[in-house]
Amino acid sequence: MNKITLIGNLTHDPETRSTPNGVTVCTFTIAVNRRFASQGGDRQTDFFRINAWRQLGETCSRYLAKGRKVAVVGELQARQYEAKDGTTRMSLDVSADEVEFLSPKGGEDGMGGGYSAPRPQAAAQDLSNGFTDINSDELPF
C-alpha cells in the first residue's frame, strides 16, 4: 500500500496550471518538521512537493497561500526528469487524495486573509441553533 500522511506549512503560494486536456493541477510545497531534534538541538525540516488534481486542485489554489498549515493524505510517486544541465534527476512527489486546511479560518494565524468561500443564499438565512428542517421526501435514501 502506498499512502503518506503529512502535516506542514506551505513554503510559497500554490501554482495552478492545466493539462492540454483541460485538467487542473495545483502544485505547492510544504515544509514538515521532524519529530525529534538532532544532537545539536536543531530540528530538521523535510520539503514535499504536492500535486492536487481536478476539483481538489481548484479548491487548493483558491484558499491556500504561503504559510498556511495543511494536512495532506496521498500517494508517494517517484519522478525522473532531465535538469537544465542535461543530467537525469529523481524527485519524490505526493499526489494528494485529501487536503485539509488547518490554519484558522479568520486569519488568526498571522498570515493575513482567511478562507472566505462565497456563501449560498440558504446559508445566509437565520438558522435556529445551526439546524434546518429537512423534508424527508428530499432525502436520497
C-alpha positions in Angstrom: 0.0 0.0 0.0 1.4 3.4 -1.0 -0.1 6.0 1.4 1.5 9.0 3.1 0.1 11.5 5.6 1.9 14.8 6.1 1.2 17.9 8.1 3.2 21.1 7.3 3.2 24.7 6.2 3.2 25.9 2.6 6.6 27.4 1.6 5.1 29.5 -1.2 1.8 30.3 -2.8 0.4 27.4 -4.9 0.9 27.3 -8.6 -2.0 26.3 -10.8 -1.9 25.1 -14.4 -4.0 22.9 -16.8 -3.0 19.9 -18.8 -3.6 20.0 -22.6 -6.9 18.1 -21.9 -8.1 20.9 -19.5 -7.4 19.0 -16.2 -6.5 21.4 -13.4 -3.4 20.7 -11.3 -2.3 22.8 -8.3 1.3 22.3 -7.1 2.7 23.5 -3.8 5.5 22.6 -1.4 5.0 22.0 2.3 7.7 22.1 5.0 7.3 19.3 7.5 9.3 19.4 10.8 10.7 16.1 12.0 9.5 14.9 15.4 12.9 14.9 17.1 15.8 17.4 17.2 19.3 16.5 16.2 22.1 16.0 18.8 22.9 19.7 18.4 19.3 20.6 19.3 18.4 21.7 15.7 15.0 20.5 14.3 15.3 19.2 10.8 12.7 20.0 8.1 11.7 18.0 5.1 10.1 19.5 2.0 7.5 17.7 0.0 6.1 18.8 -3.4 2.3 18.2 -3.5 0.2 17.8 -6.7 -3.6 18.2 -6.2 -5.7 17.4 -9.3 -9.1 18.5 -10.6 -11.6 19.9 -8.1 -9.2 19.4 -5.2 -6.6 21.4 -7.1 -9.0 24.2 -7.8 -10.0 24.4 -4.1 -6.4 24.4 -3.0 -5.5 27.2 -5.5 -8.4 29.3 -4.2 -7.9 29.0 -0.5 -4.2 28.2 0.2 -1.3 30.7 0.5 2.2 30.8 1.8 2.5 29.9 5.5 -0.9 28.1 5.7 -0.9 24.8 7.6 -2.3 21.8 5.8 -2.7 18.0 6.3 -2.2 16.0 3.1 -3.0 12.4 2.5 -1.9 10.9 -0.8 0.4 8.6 -2.7 4.1 9.0 -3.0 5.4 9.0 -6.6 8.9 8.8 -7.9 9.5 11.0 -10.9 12.5 11.3 -13.2 13.3 14.4 -15.1 16.2 16.0 -17.1 17.7 19.0 -15.5 18.8 22.1 -17.4 22.4 20.9 -17.3 21.4 17.6 -19.0 21.7 15.3 -16.0 18.9 13.0 -15.1 17.4 13.7 -11.7 14.9 12.0 -9.4 12.1 13.7 -7.4 9.6 12.3 -4.9 6.2 14.0 -5.3 2.9 13.4 -3.4 -0.3 13.0 -5.4 -2.9 14.3 -3.0 -6.1 12.4 -2.4 -7.1 14.7 0.5 -6.0 18.2 1.7 -7.4 19.5 5.0 -6.9 23.2 5.8 -5.6 23.5 9.3 -4.9 27.2 9.6 -7.6 29.2 11.5 -10.4 30.4 9.2 -10.3 34.1 10.0 -6.5 34.6 9.5 -5.7 34.4 13.2 -2.5 32.6 12.3 -1.0 36.0 11.4 -0.7 35.1 7.7 -3.5 37.5 6.7 -6.6 36.7 4.8 -8.8 33.8 5.5 -10.9 31.2 3.9 -13.9 33.1 2.6 -15.8 31.0 0.2 -19.0 32.6 -1.2 -21.9 31.7 1.0 -25.0 30.3 -0.7 -28.3 32.2 -0.2 -29.7 29.4 2.0 -26.7 29.7 4.4 -27.4 33.4 4.9 -30.8 32.8 6.4 -31.3 32.7 10.2 -30.9 29.1 11.3 -32.1 28.2 14.8 -29.2 26.6 16.7 -27.4 25.7 13.4 -30.1 23.2 12.3 -32.6 23.4 9.5 -35.7 21.5 8.9 -35.5 18.9 6.1 -38.4 17.4 4.3 -37.9 13.6 4.4 -39.2 13.4 0.8 -35.9 15.1 -0.2 -33.6 12.5 1.3 -31.9 10.2 -1.2 -32.3 7.1 0.9 
